[in-house]
């Protein structure tokens, strides 16, 4: 099912309406793979930060990386899987 790109928006009850895509499967696979690489790289950055002696700094970085990974998941990966359910590796 192909739909036009919509806009993310917060509904009155606080839920977020997820963007719908109109992306062919080949493009969706490429975007998904790059998004997963970005998550892997951010996770690696957290591993590097474990060497820091500053606990507050590690906590701050952990929060920031978590927020970015969440955006990748919600803003990129979930819309791709909604359009191409067979690309969901977690099923």
C-alpha positions, 0 to 999 in steps of 0.5 A, a space after each residue: 500500500 502506497 500513501 503520500 508522506 504525511 506530517 508527524 503530529 501530536 494528537 490531542 491525547 498525546 499520541 504521535 501520528 507516525 509519518 506514512 511513506 511512499 517508498 519502494 521496497 529497494 529504497 526502504 531496505 537501503 534507508 533501513 540499513 543506513 538507519 540501523 548503522 546509525 544506531 550501531 554507531 551511536 551505541 558504539 559512541 556510548 561504549 567509548 564514553 564509558 572511559 570517561 571519569 565524569 559520571 554526569 557527562 556519561 549520563 548526559 550522553 546516554 540520554 542524548 544518544 537515547 533520544 536520537 535513537 528513539 527518533 530514528 526508530 519512531 521517525 524512520 524505522 517504524 514508518 518503513 515497517 508500516 509500509 513494508 512489514 516484511 522488513 521488520 527484523 524483530 518479528 
